[in-house]
Amino acid sequence: MWGGGKLSYSGGRFLGALGPGCWSSQAKRPRLPSSAVFSKNQLSWTLQIKPGVFNEYRTVWFKSYRMTFSCLNRMKSYGYPWTRPYSTSQNTVDSSEVKNFLALAHKWWDEQGVYAPLHSMNDLRVPFIRDNLLKTVPNHQPGKPLSGMKILDVGCGGGLLTEPLGRLGASVIGIDPVDENIKTAQCHKSFDPVLDKRIEYRACSLEEIVEETAETFDAVVASEVVEHVIDLETFLQCCCQVLKPGGSLFITTINKTQLSYALGIVFSEQIANIVPKGTHTWEKFVSPEKLESILESNGLSVQTVAGMLYNPFSGYWHWNENTSLNYAAHAVKSRVQEHPVPAEFVLKGETEEFQANAYTSPGVHEELKK
């Protein structure tokens, strides 16, 4: 910790919007069975698409008469195919990561121990979360600015970030897949009767509570978590699902750069022993650009990305313009969540565009007559 899956989908529903695709006269690729009706007096199509296969590029093929359409699924912001609840079988928890954190479960509240950088990080991440949430609240109570807000702390560990958020007045649910981490967190909060009422801990994964907590939370926090999950896209999709429209997602993580490998792994883990060896895997690090791309494809708008720098000699974190090491991100879920549109209606706009082009293209018109 040094400062600075491929999504598949198949089923009976065809959600999202189909963009104007590319025409192909070959039909050698997998395609969706379909039927079509053509009227010579008026160019009109009725396509009934049955369950089929999306390839790894999210391309869907379907054939109508002698012509094969290849349309790229653009996944417009209204009608995401992944907004359905995930089952518990789709788990983003990495079992090897669980073993690493299990061995350290009793050390969470040692401010001079292996989690010292996380204790110090609260000086940045708590105000970062608080200040951005207050932008959405016209009035707040002095001393309890987050009163009335419901926050989900994903990968809460021993509760290092959960408790400060609870002290700000928020109702917080902290979840973690490591049972021993939750036991440590519950034990620590029990010493404060106020926190004991505001904070609830659960030993579970995010995917296990998606269905019961859909669009429940004003904010979701995943601090120093995304670099440990096994499927980043699914994890972020679930974060989006449990957020209310207009809710905020807060992430702190490590950029995927040569510098982050040199300092975050080689120096921090193997030389200076700032964190235990094996804590991080460079391949799981994610750049701000990739993170923003995934978030925006799930209907979240990234508001802020700020670099964070840890000084191992002073033990303090500082904000930094450079995001090549650690960074914090704040994204907001769109308030406009339109319902999925049936395929025949989704295609209406696209076929109208094709209709205009067909009358000016004799070749296409003759092909349709066959």
Salt bridges, closest charged atoms under 4 A:
ASP94 OD2 - LYS284 NZ 2.45
GLU97 OE1 - HIS228 ND1 2.99
GLU97 OE2 - LYS284 NZ 3.24
ASP131 OD1 - ARG130 NE 2.83
GLU163 OE1 - ARG167 NH2 3.26
GLU163 OE2 - HIS188 ND1 2.79
GLU180 OE2 - LYS183 NZ 3.38
ASP196 OD1 - LYS189 NZ 3.40
GLU200 OE2 - ARG202 NE 2.92
GLU212 OE1 - ARG202 NH1 3.03
GLU215 OE2 - LYS333 NZ 3.57
ASP218 OD1 - LYS244 NZ 3.40
GLU227 OE2 - HIS228 NE2 3.81
GLU269 OE2 - HIS280 ND1 3.27
GLU350 OE2 - ARG74 NH2 3.66
GLU366 OE2 - LYS369 NZ 3.87
GLU367 OE1 - LYS370 NZ 3.53
